[in-house]
Amino acid sequence: MTASKPRRSPKPQERQRDPERTRRLILEAAGAEFAAKGYAGARIAAIAARAGVNQQLISYYFDGKEGLYRAMSEAWGERQSELMAPDLPLSEQVRRMALEALASRDGARLLAWSGLEYEGPDADPDHAPRTRRLAGTVTQIEALKAEGRLPEWVDPACLTVLLMAAAMAPVTLPHVVDGLTGTEGDSPEFIRYYADQLAKLVEHLGP
């Protein structure tokens, strides 16, 4: 990712009366653009057009494309922290992650794109925050092992990766879902059924 350009203030007539609304519109548009095209393919002009704002406002509020991407990642991270709250059973965390596709597919698509474009932690603005968030799930799985509720051979980090990938499957593998089940992967009926199946599988492991 390239260094951000100097922030430029929009012209007085371009300023919005409701900056919070403007920021929200930009973030929603950015979510759709980044989810559809990834970081490399997304264009600031396209995001501004989606949001119905002047392109200059994106630089003003977010300091350019990278700053906007960081803000998007932080917003998704906050949502992910809610879904994977450590006080919830592991099966319920996974269920909620899978059901998130009913509310918004952009978060899962954004995470998938960041993986496809990954070239190392230095080029990944969400690397450290994401690692900290997921460390809580790893710790939870380690505690389940210590209590004897999971087999000794289970690797907590690997299981965390596996469960995340599984929860995202209706979004990242809709073609596989369609081929194997004859059902559209984004249909509410399938997502609810799949989330229940995944939760039951996790419960079967022992937690």
N, C-alpha and C positions, 0 to 999 in steps of 0.2 A: 504494500500500500504506500502511496506517495505521501510526502509531507503536505500538510494542509496549507492552503493559501491564506494570506492575510485577510482578516475579517473586514468586510466593507459594510458600512451602514447603508440601509436602503434610503432612498430619497424620501423627504417628509411625506409626499403624497402617497408613497408606497407603504408607509407604516400602517399596521393594522390596529384597530381600536381594541381588539381583544387578543393580546399576544398569546394567552394560553390556548385559545381556540385555534389560532394560527399554527402554533407548535403541534397541537394534536392533529390537525389536518395534514401537516407535513409528515408527521410520524406514521399516520395511517397510510398515506400515499407511499412513503418509503418502505413500509412493511410489504405492501403489495408488489412494488417494483423489485426490491431485493429478493423477495420470495420467488418471483417469476424468473429473474435473470441472474441472481447471484450478485456478489459485490462487483466483480469485473464487468459484468454486462449491464449493470444498472447505470442510468444516466440521470444527472441532476436535472436536466431540462425536462425529462419525462416525469420525474417526481414532482417538479413544480407544476407541470401541466395537470397531473392527476389531482394535486391538492388545490389547484385553482389559485395559485399565488405567484408572485414574481420570483424568479429564480434567485434574485439577490437576497431574498429573505432567508433562504436556506443557509447561505454563508453567514448572514447576520445572527441567526439563532443557533446554528450548529457548527459553524466554522468549517463548512464544506462537507464533502462526501464522507470522509473518514469519521468526522465528528458525528454526523448523522447516523452512520452505521453503528458507532459505539452506543449512541443513545438507543437505537433499536435493540441492540444486544442486551443492554441493561434492562430495558422494559421486559423483554422476553425472559431474562434471568430472574427478575422479580416474580413474574408469573410462575416460572418453573419452581422457584423456592416455595411458593404457596402450594403447588400441586404435590411437591415432594417433601412436605413438612415432616421432620423426623419423628413427631409424635404420632404420625399415622402408621398403621401397619404397612409393611412393604407391599402387600397385595393391593391395598387401597391406593397407594402412591402410583403403582403401575396402572391400575384401572383409570385413575384420574388423568394420567398422562395420555393414555389412549383415547379417552373421551374428549380430550382437548381438541381433537380434530373436528368435533361438532361445533365448537365455538369459533375456532380460528385455525386454519391450516398453515398460516403464514409463519408461525413460530417454528414448527417442525421443518418446513421447507427452508427457512433461513438457516437452521442448524445443519440441514443436509447440504445445502450449498456451501456453507463454510467448511464442511468436511471435504467436499469435492475440490475446493479451491485451496485447501490447506498446503502451505509450503513451509511450515515451521512456526513455532510460538512467536517469533519476532514479528511475523506478518499477520498474526491473529489477535485483533484487539480484545477479544473476549476470552482469551486463553486462561489467564490467571483467575478472573472472576468465575468462569465456568468450572474450573478445577476446584475452586473453594466450595462452590455450591454442591458439586457432586461428591466431594469428600465426606459430606454428611451421610450420604447413602452408603458409601463404603464403610464408614464407621458403624452404621447400623447393622450391616451384614456381618461385620466382624463380631459385634456383640451377640448376634444370633448364633454364630459359630461357637463362641465362648460358652453360651448357655446350652450347647448341644442340640440346638434346634435346626441346624443345618449340617450336612455331612462335612467331615473334616477336609475333604478334597476340594471343596468349593473355594475358589479364589474370589474374594470380595470385589476387587477392581474389575475382573473379567465379567462377573455376574452383573455388575452395575452397567457395563457397556452393553451386555446382552439384553438386559431388560429395557434400556433406553431404545436400542435398535428395534426391539420387538414392539414397543409402544408406538413407535413412529411408522411402523410398516404400512398401515393403511394409506398413509400420505406418501411415503417414499417408494412403495411397491404396489401401486394400484393395478398395474398391468398383471402382476403375479396373482393378486387377489381375484381379479376378473377371470383369469385363465383357470385357476384352480376351483373357484367357488361359483363362477357364473354370476357373480354379484359385483356391482360397482363398489370399489373400495371406499368411496366417499359417501355412500348411502348411510343415513342415520341408523337404519336397522342393522346393517352389517357392523358399523363401528360399535354400537352398543353390545351386540353379540360378541364381537371380537374382544372388547374390553373385559367382558365377563369371563370369557374363555381364558384370557391371559391372567386375570386375577386368580382364577381357580388353579391354574398351573402353578402360580407362585405359592399359593396356599398348600398345594400338594408337596412342595419342596420341604415344608416343615414349619415356616414361620406362622 
